[in-house]
C-alpha cells in the first residue's frame, strides 16, 4: 500500500498475514522505497511460509 502522507510519503508499506506461532517471529512487514521492493518482500515471505513446517505455523505439508 502506498503511503500518502507523513515522513514516509510515497514509500510502500507491506505486510504478510498468514502463519502463526514460530513463523510469525520473522520479517513479515515493513516499508520500502518503491512498489517492486515491497512486492519482492511479500513474495519472499510467502515462499518462506510455504517452506516452514505447518506444525510451527507455516504452510508446508498443508
mmCIF file as Biopython writes it, N, C-alpha, C and O atoms, coordinates in Angstrom:
data_model
#
loop_
_atom_site.group_PDB
_atom_site.id
_atom_site.type_symbol
_atom_site.label_atom_id
_atom_site.label_alt_id
_atom_site.label_comp_id
_atom_site.label_asym_id
_atom_site.label_entity_id
_atom_site.label_seq_id
_atom_site.pdbx_PDB_ins_code
_atom_site.Cartn_x
_atom_site.Cartn_y
_atom_site.Cartn_z
_atom_site.occupancy
_atom_site.B_iso_or_equiv
_atom_site.auth_seq_id
_atom_site.auth_asym_id
_atom_site.pdbx_PDB_model_num
ATOM 1   N N  . UNK A ? 1  ? 0.839  -1.152  0.000  1.0 0.0 1  A 1 
ATOM 2   C CA . UNK A ? 1  ? 0.000  0.000   0.000  1.0 0.0 1  A 1 
ATOM 3   C C  . UNK A ? 1  ? 0.903  1.239   0.000  1.0 0.0 1  A 1 
ATOM 4   O O  . UNK A ? 1  ? 1.838  1.330   0.795  1.0 0.0 1  A 1 
ATOM 5   N N  . UNK A ? 2  ? 0.626  2.161   -0.867 1.0 0.0 2  A 1 
ATOM 6   C CA . UNK A ? 2  ? 1.417  3.374   -0.961 1.0 0.0 2  A 1 
ATOM 7   C C  . UNK A ? 2  ? 1.049  4.324   0.186  1.0 0.0 2  A 1 
ATOM 8   O O  . UNK A ? 2  ? -0.128 4.527   0.480  1.0 0.0 2  A 1 
ATOM 9   N N  . UNK A ? 3  ? 2.049  4.888   0.815  1.0 0.0 3  A 1 
ATOM 10  C CA . UNK A ? 3  ? 1.850  5.825   1.925  1.0 0.0 3  A 1 
ATOM 11  C C  . UNK A ? 3  ? 1.663  7.217   1.335  1.0 0.0 3  A 1 
ATOM 12  O O  . UNK A ? 3  ? 2.493  7.681   0.553  1.0 0.0 3  A 1 
ATOM 13  N N  . UNK A ? 4  ? 0.563  7.889   1.712  1.0 0.0 4  A 1 
ATOM 14  C CA . UNK A ? 4  ? 0.209  9.168   1.106  1.0 0.0 4  A 1 
ATOM 15  C C  . UNK A ? 4  ? 0.584  10.397  1.933  1.0 0.0 4  A 1 
ATOM 16  O O  . UNK A ? 4  ? 0.377  11.521  1.475  1.0 0.0 4  A 1 
ATOM 17  N N  . UNK A ? 5  ? 1.122  10.220  3.122  1.0 0.0 5  A 1 
ATOM 18  C CA . UNK A ? 5  ? 1.453  11.395  3.924  1.0 0.0 5  A 1 
ATOM 19  C C  . UNK A ? 5  ? 2.498  11.085  4.977  1.0 0.0 5  A 1 
ATOM 20  O O  . UNK A ? 5  ? 2.881  9.932   5.173  1.0 0.0 5  A 1 
ATOM 21  N N  . UNK A ? 6  ? 2.949  12.122  5.646  1.0 0.0 6  A 1 
ATOM 22  C CA . UNK A ? 6  ? 3.919  11.952  6.712  1.0 0.0 6  A 1 
ATOM 23  C C  . UNK A ? 6  ? 5.336  11.814  6.195  1.0 0.0 6  A 1 
ATOM 24  O O  . UNK A ? 6  ? 5.597  12.012  5.009  1.0 0.0 6  A 1 
ATOM 25  N N  . UNK A ? 7  ? 6.254  11.473  7.094  1.0 0.0 7  A 1 
ATOM 26  C CA . UNK A ? 7  ? 7.664  11.408  6.713  1.0 0.0 7  A 1 
ATOM 27  C C  . UNK A ? 7  ? 7.998  10.273  5.734  1.0 0.0 7  A 1 
ATOM 28  O O  . UNK A ? 7  ? 9.059  10.293  5.110  1.0 0.0 7  A 1 
ATOM 29  N N  . UNK A ? 8  ? 7.111  9.296   5.597  1.0 0.0 8  A 1 
ATOM 30  C CA . UNK A ? 8  ? 7.351  8.185   4.663  1.0 0.0 8  A 1 
ATOM 31  C C  . UNK A ? 8  ? 6.492  8.294   3.407  1.0 0.0 8  A 1 
ATOM 32  O O  . UNK A ? 8  ? 6.267  7.302   2.714  1.0 0.0 8  A 1 
ATOM 33  N N  . UNK A ? 9  ? 6.014  9.501   3.117  1.0 0.0 9  A 1 
ATOM 34  C CA . UNK A ? 9  ? 5.168  9.726   1.947  1.0 0.0 9  A 1 
ATOM 35  C C  . UNK A ? 9  ? 5.846  9.169   0.687  1.0 0.0 9  A 1 
ATOM 36  O O  . UNK A ? 9  ? 7.050  9.323   0.481  1.0 0.0 9  A 1 
ATOM 37  N N  . UNK A ? 10 ? 5.038  8.529   -0.130 1.0 0.0 10 A 1 
ATOM 38  C CA . UNK A ? 10 ? 5.432  7.923   -1.405 1.0 0.0 10 A 1 
ATOM 39  C C  . UNK A ? 10 ? 6.251  6.647   -1.262 1.0 0.0 10 A 1 
ATOM 40  O O  . UNK A ? 10 ? 6.730  6.110   -2.261 1.0 0.0 10 A 1 
ATOM 41  N N  . UNK A ? 11 ? 6.419  6.160   -0.055 1.0 0.0 11 A 1 
ATOM 42  C CA . UNK A ? 11 ? 7.026  4.838   0.132  1.0 0.0 11 A 1 
ATOM 43  C C  . UNK A ? 11 ? 5.906  3.807   0.151  1.0 0.0 11 A 1 
ATOM 44  O O  . UNK A ? 11 ? 4.725  4.154   0.107  1.0 0.0 11 A 1 
ATOM 45  N N  . UNK A ? 12 ? 6.293  2.532   0.217  1.0 0.0 12 A 1 
ATOM 46  C CA . UNK A ? 12 ? 5.317  1.449   0.141  1.0 0.0 12 A 1 
ATOM 47  C C  . UNK A ? 12 ? 5.374  0.591   1.402  1.0 0.0 12 A 1 
ATOM 48  O O  . UNK A ? 12 ? 6.429  0.076   1.773  1.0 0.0 12 A 1 
ATOM 49  N N  . UNK A ? 13 ? 4.214  0.448   2.054  1.0 0.0 13 A 1 
ATOM 50  C CA . UNK A ? 13 ? 4.090  -0.391  3.249  1.0 0.0 13 A 1 
ATOM 51  C C  . UNK A ? 13 ? 3.600  -1.769  2.813  1.0 0.0 13 A 1 
ATOM 52  O O  . UNK A ? 13 ? 2.724  -1.888  1.958  1.0 0.0 13 A 1 
ATOM 53  N N  . UNK A ? 14 ? 4.177  -2.803  3.412  1.0 0.0 14 A 1 
ATOM 54  C CA . UNK A ? 14 ? 3.760  -4.161  3.078  1.0 0.0 14 A 1 
ATOM 55  C C  . UNK A ? 14 ? 3.610  -4.975  4.356  1.0 0.0 14 A 1 
ATOM 56  O O  . UNK A ? 14 ? 4.234  -4.675  5.374  1.0 0.0 14 A 1 
ATOM 57  N N  . UNK A ? 15 ? 2.776  -6.005  4.291  1.0 0.0 15 A 1 
ATOM 58  C CA . UNK A ? 15 ? 2.647  -6.937  5.418  1.0 0.0 15 A 1 
ATOM 59  C C  . UNK A ? 15 ? 2.150  -8.277  4.896  1.0 0.0 15 A 1 
ATOM 60  O O  . UNK A ? 15 ? 1.430  -8.354  3.900  1.0 0.0 15 A 1 
ATOM 61  N N  . UNK A ? 16 ? 2.555  -9.328  5.597  1.0 0.0 16 A 1 
ATOM 62  C CA . UNK A ? 16 ? 2.174  -10.694 5.269  1.0 0.0 16 A 1 
ATOM 63  C C  . UNK A ? 16 ? 1.438  -11.251 6.477  1.0 0.0 16 A 1 
ATOM 64  O O  . UNK A ? 16 ? 1.993  -11.286 7.575  1.0 0.0 16 A 1 
ATOM 65  N N  . UNK A ? 17 ? 0.185  -11.691 6.292  1.0 0.0 17 A 1 
ATOM 66  C CA . UNK A ? 17 ? -0.679 -12.031 7.421  1.0 0.0 17 A 1 
ATOM 67  C C  . UNK A ? 17 ? -0.875 -13.521 7.679  1.0 0.0 17 A 1 
ATOM 68  O O  . UNK A ? 17 ? -1.514 -13.876 8.670  1.0 0.0 17 A 1 
ATOM 69  N N  . UNK A ? 18 ? -0.357 -14.400 6.839  1.0 0.0 18 A 1 
ATOM 70  C CA . UNK A ? 18 ? -0.533 -15.832 7.066  1.0 0.0 18 A 1 
ATOM 71  C C  . UNK A ? 18 ? 0.450  -16.337 8.115  1.0 0.0 18 A 1 
ATOM 72  O O  . UNK A ? 18 ? 1.450  -15.685 8.413  1.0 0.0 18 A 1 
ATOM 73  N N  . UNK A ? 19 ? 0.152  -17.489 8.659  1.0 0.0 19 A 1 
ATOM 74  C CA . UNK A ? 19 ? 1.057  -18.126 9.607  1.0 0.0 19 A 1 
ATOM 75  C C  . UNK A ? 19 ? 0.755  -17.753 11.051 1.0 0.0 19 A 1 
ATOM 76  O O  . UNK A ? 19 ? -0.027 -16.844 11.330 1.0 0.0 19 A 1 
ATOM 77  N N  . UNK A ? 20 ? 1.398  -18.479 11.960 1.0 0.0 20 A 1 
ATOM 78  C CA . UNK A ? 20 ? 1.226  -18.209 13.392 1.0 0.0 20 A 1 
ATOM 79  C C  . UNK A ? 20 ? 2.447  -18.723 14.135 1.0 0.0 20 A 1 
ATOM 80  O O  . UNK A ? 20 ? 3.369  -19.266 13.528 1.0 0.0 20 A 1 
ATOM 81  N N  . UNK A ? 21 ? 2.451  -18.553 15.426 1.0 0.0 21 A 1 
ATOM 82  C CA . UNK A ? 21 ? 3.486  -19.065 16.333 1.0 0.0 21 A 1 
ATOM 83  C C  . UNK A ? 21 ? 4.894  -18.720 15.874 1.0 0.0 21 A 1 
ATOM 84  O O  . UNK A ? 21 ? 5.210  -17.553 15.640 1.0 0.0 21 A 1 
ATOM 85  N N  . UNK A ? 22 ? 5.739  -19.735 15.746 1.0 0.0 22 A 1 
ATOM 86  C CA . UNK A ? 22 ? 7.152  -19.536 15.404 1.0 0.0 22 A 1 
ATOM 87  C C  . UNK A ? 22 ? 7.328  -18.764 14.092 1.0 0.0 22 A 1 
ATOM 88  O O  . UNK A ? 22 ? 8.200  -17.900 13.997 1.0 0.0 22 A 1 
ATOM 89  N N  . UNK A ? 23 ? 6.522  -19.064 13.101 1.0 0.0 23 A 1 
ATOM 90  C CA . UNK A ? 23 ? 6.666  -18.411 11.802 1.0 0.0 23 A 1 
ATOM 91  C C  . UNK A ? 23 ? 6.491  -16.897 11.905 1.0 0.0 23 A 1 
ATOM 92  O O  . UNK A ? 23 ? 7.178  -16.149 11.209 1.0 0.0 23 A 1 
ATOM 93  N N  . UNK A ? 24 ? 5.582  -16.438 12.763 1.0 0.0 24 A 1 
ATOM 94  C CA . UNK A ? 24 ? 5.274  -15.011 12.864 1.0 0.0 24 A 1 
ATOM 95  C C  . UNK A ? 24 ? 6.428  -14.199 13.449 1.0 0.0 24 A 1 
ATOM 96  O O  . UNK A ? 24 ? 6.367  -12.970 13.446 1.0 0.0 24 A 1 
ATOM 97  N N  . UNK A ? 25 ? 7.457  -14.839 13.939 1.0 0.0 25 A 1 
ATOM 98  C CA . UNK A ? 25 ? 8.599  -14.118 14.514 1.0 0.0 25 A 1 
ATOM 99  C C  . UNK A ? 25 ? 9.543  -13.577 13.447 1.0 0.0 25 A 1 
ATOM 100 O O  . UNK A ? 25 ? 10.488 -12.857 13.769 1.0 0.0 25 A 1 
ATOM 101 N N  . UNK A ? 26 ? 9.306  -13.907 12.203 1.0 0.0 26 A 1 
ATOM 102 C CA . UNK A ? 26 ? 10.184 -13.463 11.119 1.0 0.0 26 A 1 
ATOM 103 C C  . UNK A ? 26 ? 9.828  -12.075 10.611 1.0 0.0 26 A 1 
ATOM 104 O O  . UNK A ? 26 ? 9.008  -11.375 11.204 1.0 0.0 26 A 1 
ATOM 105 N N  . UNK A ? 27 ? 10.449 -11.691 9.516  1.0 0.0 27 A 1 
ATOM 106 C CA . UNK A ? 27 ? 10.249 -10.402 8.873  1.0 0.0 27 A 1 
ATOM 107 C C  . UNK A ? 27 ? 8.963  -10.452 8.060  1.0 0.0 27 A 1 
ATOM 108 O O  . UNK A ? 27 ? 8.956  -10.982 6.949  1.0 0.0 27 A 1 
ATOM 109 N N  . UNK A ? 28 ? 7.870  -9.905  8.601  1.0 0.0 28 A 1 
ATOM 110 C CA . UNK A ? 28 ? 6.568  -10.032 7.949  1.0 0.0 28 A 1 
ATOM 111 C C  . UNK A ? 28 ? 5.901  -8.703  7.627  1.0 0.0 28 A 1 
ATOM 112 O O  . UNK A ? 28 ? 4.747  -8.688  7.196  1.0 0.0 28 A 1 
ATOM 113 N N  . UNK A ? 29 ? 6.592  -7.594  7.823  1.0 0.0 29 A 1 
ATOM 114 C CA . UNK A ? 29 ? 6.047  -6.295  7.450  1.0 0.0 29 A 1 
ATOM 115 C C  . UNK A ? 29 ? 7.178  -5.276  7.381  1.0 0.0 29 A 1 
ATOM 116 O O  . UNK A ? 29 ? 8.255  -5.473  7.942  1.0 0.0 29 A 1 
ATOM 117 N N  . UNK A ? 30 ? 6.903  -4.189  6.681  1.0 0.0 30 A 1 
ATOM 118 C CA . UNK A ? 30 ? 7.911  -3.149  6.600  1.0 0.0 30 A 1 
ATOM 119 C C  . UNK A ? 30 ? 7.515  -2.049  5.641  1.0 0.0 30 A 1 
ATOM 120 O O  . UNK A ? 30 ? 6.402  -2.033  5.117  1.0 0.0 30 A 1 
ATOM 121 N N  . UNK A ? 31 ? 8.430  -1.137  5.418  1.0 0.0 31 A 1 
ATOM 122 C CA . UNK A ? 31 ? 8.241  -0.020  4.499  1.0 0.0 31 A 1 
ATOM 123 C C  . UNK A ? 31 ? 9.425  -0.007  3.544  1.0 0.0 31 A 1 
ATOM 124 O O  . UNK A ? 31 ? 10.580 -0.073  3.964  1.0 0.0 31 A 1 
ATOM 125 N N  . UNK A ? 32 ? 9.122  0.079   2.255  1.0 0.0 32 A 1 
ATOM 126 C CA . UNK A ? 32 ? 10.159 0.063   1.225  1.0 0.0 32 A 1 
ATOM 127 C C  . UNK A ? 32 ? 10.077 1.330   0.379  1.0 0.0 32 A 1 
ATOM 128 O O  . UNK A ? 32 ? 9.054  2.015   0.361  1.0 0.0 32 A 1 
ATOM 129 N N  . UNK A ? 33 ? 11.156 1.626   -0.311 1.0 0.0 33 A 1 
ATOM 130 C CA . UNK A ? 33 ? 11.221 2.833   -1.134 1.0 0.0 33 A 1 
ATOM 131 C C  . UNK A ? 33 ? 10.347 2.777   -2.373 1.0 0.0 33 A 1 
ATOM 132 O O  . UNK A ? 33 ? 9.885  3.813   -2.852 1.0 0.0 33 A 1 
ATOM 133 N N  . UNK A ? 34 ? 10.111 1.578   -2.900 1.0 0.0 34 A 1 
ATOM 134 C CA . UNK A ? 34 ? 9.284  1.501   -4.109 1.0 0.0 34 A 1 
ATOM 135 C C  . UNK A ? 34 ? 8.414  0.244   -4.096 1.0 0.0 34 A 1 
ATOM 136 O O  . UNK A ? 34 ? 8.611  -0.667  -3.293 1.0 0.0 34 A 1 
ATOM 137 N N  . UNK A ? 35 ? 7.455  0.228   -5.005 1.0 0.0 35 A 1 
ATOM 138 C CA . UNK A ? 35 ? 6.467  -0.843  -5.082 1.0 0.0 35 A 1 
ATOM 139 C C  . UNK A ? 35 ? 7.107  -2.205  -5.335 1.0 0.0 35 A 1 
ATOM 140 O O  . UNK A ? 35 ? 6.704  -3.201  -4.734 1.0 0.0 35 A 1 
ATOM 141 N N  . UNK A ? 36 ? 8.096  -2.253  -6.217 1.0 0.0 36 A 1 
ATOM 142 C CA . UNK A ? 36 ? 8.725  -3.533  -6.543 1.0 0.0 36 A 1 
ATOM 143 C C  . UNK A ? 36 ? 9.438  -4.131  -5.332 1.0 0.0 36 A 1 
ATOM 144 O O  . UNK A ? 36 ? 9.371  -5.340  -5.113 1.0 0.0 36 A 1 
ATOM 145 N N  . UNK A ? 37 ? 10.118 -3.301  -4.546 1.0 0.0 37 A 1 
ATOM 146 C CA . UNK A ? 37 ? 10.787 -3.801  -3.343 1.0 0.0 37 A 1 
ATOM 147 C C  . UNK A ? 37 ? 9.768  -4.374  -2.360 1.0 0.0 37 A 1 
ATOM 148 O O  . UNK A ? 37 ? 10.010 -5.418  -1.754 1.0 0.0 37 A 1 
ATOM 149 N N  . UNK A ? 38 ? 8.632  -3.699  -2.200 1.0 0.0 38 A 1 
ATOM 150 C CA . UNK A ? 38 ? 7.576  -4.194  -1.308 1.0 0.0 38 A 1 
ATOM 151 C C  . UNK A ? 38 ? 7.023  -5.526  -1.824 1.0 0.0 38 A 1 
ATOM 152 O O  . UNK A ? 38 ? 6.810  -6.453  -1.043 1.0 0.0 38 A 1 
ATOM 153 N N  . UNK A ? 39 ? 6.793  -5.622  -3.136 1.0 0.0 39 A 1 
ATOM 154 C CA . UNK A ? 39 ? 6.286  -6.866  -3.720 1.0 0.0 39 A 1 
ATOM 155 C C  . UNK A ? 39 ? 7.283  -8.000  -3.530 1.0 0.0 39 A 1 
ATOM 156 O O  . UNK A ? 39 ? 6.893  -9.131  -3.241 1.0 0.0 39 A 1 
ATOM 157 N N  . UNK A ? 40 ? 8.560  -7.703  -3.689 1.0 0.0 40 A 1 
ATOM 158 C CA . UNK A ? 40 ? 9.590  -8.730  -3.504 1.0 0.0 40 A 1 
ATOM 159 C C  . UNK A ? 40 ? 9.620  -9.237  -2.065 1.0 0.0 40 A 1 
ATOM 160 O O  . UNK A ? 40 ? 9.849  -10.424 -1.834 1.0 0.0 40 A 1 
ATOM 161 N N  . UNK A ? 41 ? 9.393  -8.358  -1.103 1.0 0.0 41 A 1 
ATOM 162 C CA . UNK A ? 41 ? 9.368  -8.767  0.311  1.0 0.0 41 A 1 
ATOM 163 C C  . UNK A ? 41 ? 8.181  -9.690  0.587  1.0 0.0 41 A 1 
ATOM 164 O O  . UNK A ? 41 ? 8.310  -10.669 1.323  1.0 0.0 41 A 1 
ATOM 165 N N  . UNK A ? 42 ? 7.028  -9.378  -0.004 1.0 0.0 42 A 1 
ATOM 166 C CA . UNK A ? 42 ? 5.847  -10.231 0.173  1.0 0.0 42 A 1 
ATOM 167 C C  . UNK A ? 42 ? 6.087  -11.597 -0.464 1.0 0.0 42 A 1 
ATOM 168 O O  . UNK A ? 42 ? 5.753  -12.622 0.129  1.0 0.0 42 A 1 
ATOM 169 N N  . UNK A ? 43 ? 6.658  -11.620 -1.661 1.0 0.0 43 A 1 
ATOM 170 C CA . UNK A ? 43 ? 6.954  -12.883 -2.331 1.0 0.0 43 A 1 
ATOM 171 C C  . UNK A ? 43 ? 7.919  -13.726 -1.504 1.0 0.0 43 A 1 
ATOM 172 O O  . UNK A ? 43 ? 7.745  -14.940 -1.396 1.0 0.0 43 A 1 
ATOM 173 N N  . UNK A ? 44 ? 8.923  -13.099 -0.927 1.0 0.0 44 A 1 
ATOM 174 C CA . UNK A ? 44 ? 9.895  -13.822 -0.106 1.0 0.0 44 A 1 
ATOM 175 C C  . UNK A ? 44 ? 9.230  -14.375 1.154  1.0 0.0 44 A 1 
ATOM 176 O O  . UNK A ? 44 ? 9.509  -15.503 1.560  1.0 0.0 44 A 1 
ATOM 177 N N  . UNK A ? 45 ? 8.356  -13.588 1.769  1.0 0.0 45 A 1 
ATOM 178 C CA . UNK A ? 45 ? 7.652  -14.056 2.966  1.0 0.0 45 A 1 
ATOM 179 C C  . UNK A ? 45 ? 6.745  -15.239 2.629  1.0 0.0 45 A 1 
ATOM 180 O O  . UNK A ? 45 ? 6.659  -16.191 3.405  1.0 0.0 45 A 1 
ATOM 181 N N  . UNK A ? 46 ? 6.069  -15.188 1.479  1.0 0.0 46 A 1 
ATOM 182 C CA . UNK A ? 46 ? 5.195  -16.285 1.069  1.0 0.0 46 A 1 
ATOM 183 C C  . UNK A ? 46 ? 6.007  -17.549 0.784  1.0 0.0 46 A 1 
ATOM 184 O O  . UNK A ? 46 ? 5.601  -18.645 1.170  1.0 0.0 46 A 1 
ATOM 185 N N  . UNK A ? 47 ? 7.130  -17.405 0.125  1.0 0.0 47 A 1 
ATOM 186 C CA . UNK A ? 47 ? 7.981  -18.565 -0.146 1.0 0.0 47 A 1 
ATOM 187 C C  . UNK A ? 47 ? 8.461  -19.187 1.163  1.0 0.0 47 A 1 
ATOM 188 O O  . UNK A ? 47 ? 8.480  -20.409 1.303  1.0 0.0 47 A 1 
ATOM 189 N N  . UNK A ? 48 ? 8.848  -18.347 2.118  1.0 0.0 48 A 1 
ATOM 190 C CA . UNK A ? 48 ? 9.289  -18.852 3.426  1.0 0.0 48 A 1 
ATOM 191 C C  . UNK A ? 48 ? 8.132  -19.551 4.141  1.0 0.0 48 A 1 
ATOM 192 O O  . UNK A ? 48 ? 8.329  -20.591 4.769  1.0 0.0 48 A 1 
ATOM 193 N N  . UNK A ? 49 ? 6.928  -18.985 4.048  1.0 0.0 49 A 1 
ATOM 194 C CA . UNK A ? 49 ? 5.739  -19.594 4.642  1.0 0.0 49 A 1 
ATOM 195 C C  . UNK A ? 49 ? 5.502  -20.996 4.071  1.0 0.0 49 A 1 
ATOM 196 O O  . UNK A ? 49 ? 5.227  -21.932 4.822  1.0 0.0 49 A 1 
ATOM 197 N N  . UNK A ? 50 ? 5.607  -21.141 2.760  1.0 0.0 50 A 1 
ATOM 198 C CA . UNK A ? 50 ? 5.367  -22.436 2.122  1.0 0.0 50 A 1 
ATOM 199 C C  . UNK A ? 50 ? 6.408  -23.480 2.519  1.0 0.0 50 A 1 
ATOM 200 O O  . UNK A ? 50 ? 6.118  -24.676 2.496  1.0 0.0 50 A 1 
ATOM 201 N N  . UNK A ? 51 ? 7.595  -23.054 2.876  1.0 0.0 51 A 1 
ATOM 202 C CA . UNK A ? 51 ? 8.657  -23.980 3.273  1.0 0.0 51 A 1 
ATOM 203 C C  . UNK A ? 51 ? 8.653  -24.274 4.768  1.0 0.0 51 A 1 
ATOM 204 O O  . UNK A ? 51 ? 9.227  -25.275 5.197  1.0 0.0 51 A 1 
ATOM 205 N N  . UNK A ? 52 ? 8.025  -23.432 5.559  1.0 0.0 52 A 1 
ATOM 206 C CA . UNK A ? 52 ? 8.050  -23.566 7.016  1.0 0.0 52 A 1 
ATOM 207 C C  . UNK A ? 52 ? 7.089  -24.667 7.462  1.0 0.0 52 A 1 
ATOM 208 O O  . UNK A ? 52 ? 5.982  -24.743 6.930  1.0 0.0 52 A 1 
ATOM 209 N N  . UNK A ? 53 ? 7.458  -25.510 8.403  1.0 0.0 53 A 1 
ATOM 210 C CA . UNK A ? 53 ? 6.585  -26.625 8.835  1.0 0.0 53 A 1 
ATOM 211 C C  . UNK A ? 53 ? 5.224  -26.147 9.357  1.0 0.0 53 A 1 
ATOM 212 O O  . UNK A ? 53 ? 5.137  -25.163 10.092 1.0 0.0 53 A 1 
ATOM 213 N N  . UNK A ? 54 ? 4.187  -26.850 8.967  1.0 0.0 54 A 1 
ATOM 214 C CA . UNK A ? 54 ? 2.837  -26.447 9.374  1.0 0.0 54 A 1 
ATOM 215 C C  . UNK A ? 54 ? 2.637  -26.567 10.883 1.0 0.0 54 A 1 
ATOM 216 O O  . UNK A ? 54 ? 1.850  -25.809 11.450 1.0 0.0 54 A 1 
ATOM 217 N N  . UNK A ? 55 ? 3.320  -27.486 11.544 1.0 0.0 55 A 1 
ATOM 218 C CA . UNK A ? 55 ? 3.145  -27.605 12.995 1.0 0.0 55 A 1 
ATOM 219 C C  . UNK A ? 55 ? 3.834  -26.466 13.760 1.0 0.0 55 A 1 
ATOM 220 O O  . UNK A ? 55 ? 3.691  -26.352 14.978 1.0 0.0 55 A 1 
ATOM 221 N N  . UNK A ? 56 ? 4.579  -25.628 13.035 1.0 0.0 56 A 1 
ATOM 222 C CA . UNK A ? 56 ? 5.218  -24.462 13.648 1.0 0.0 56 A 1 
ATOM 223 C C  . UNK A ? 56 ? 4.683  -23.162 13.080 1.0 0.0 56 A 1 
ATOM 224 O O  . UNK A ? 56 ? 5.294  -22.109 13.257 1.0 0.0 56 A 1 
ATOM 225 N N  . UNK A ? 57 ? 3.535  -23.225 12.392 1.0 0.0 57 A 1 
ATOM 226 C CA . UNK A ? 57 ? 2.874  -22.024 11.903 1.0 0.0 57 A 1 
ATOM 227 C C  . UNK A ? 57 ? 3.024  -21.739 10.443 1.0 0.0 57 A 1 
ATOM 228 O O  . UNK A ? 57 ? 2.495  -20.732 9.971  1.0 0.0 57 A 1 
ATOM 229 N N  . UNK A ? 58 ? 3.716  -22.565 9.696  1.0 0.0 58 A 1 
ATOM 230 C CA . UNK A ? 58 ? 3.903  -22.344 8.269  1.0 0.0 58 A 1 
ATOM 231 C C  . UNK A ? 58 ? 2.921  -23.134 7.426  1.0 0.0 58 A 1 
ATOM 232 O O  . UNK A ? 58 ? 1.957  -23.700 7.942  1.0 0.0 58 A 1 
ATOM 233 N N  . UNK A ? 59 ? 3.169  -23.169 6.142  1.0 0.0 59 A 1 
ATOM 234 C CA . UNK A ? 59 ? 2.254  -23.828 5.218  1.0 0.0 59 A 1 
ATOM 235 C C  . UNK A ? 59 ? 2.755  -25.135 4.649  1.0 0.0 59 A 1 
ATOM 236 O O  . UNK A ? 59 ? 2.049  -25.766 3.862  1.0 0.0 59 A 1 
ATOM 237 N N  . UNK A ? 60 ? 3.945  -25.563 5.018  1.0 0.0 60 A 1 
ATOM 238 C CA . UNK A ? 60 ? 4.480  -26.808 4.494  1.0 0.0 60 A 1 
ATOM 239 C C  . UNK A ? 60 ? 3.666  -27.993 5.004  1.0 0.0 60 A 1 
ATOM 240 O O  . UNK A ? 60 ? 3.387  -28.102 6.198  1.0 0.0 60 A 1 
ATOM 241 N N  . UNK A ? 61 ? 3.301  -28.850 4.109  1.0 0.0 61 A 1 
ATOM 242 C CA . UNK A ? 61 ? 2.558  -30.049 4.497  1.0 0.0 61 A 1 
ATOM 243 C C  . UNK A ? 61 ? 1.058  -29.845 4.518  1.0 0.0 61 A 1 
ATOM 244 O O  . UNK A ? 61 ? 0.324  -30.757 4.898  1.0 0.0 61 A 1 
ATOM 245 N N  . UNK A ? 62 ? 0.578  -28.672 4.120  1.0 0.0 62 A 1 
ATOM 246 C CA . UNK A ? 62 ? -0.873 -28.448 4.113  1.0 0.0 62 A 1 
ATOM 247 C C  . UNK A ? 62 ? -1.491 -28.970 2.849  1.0 0.0 62 A 1 
ATOM 248 O O  . UNK A ? 62 ? -2.704 -28.869 2.668  1.0 0.0 62 A 1 
#
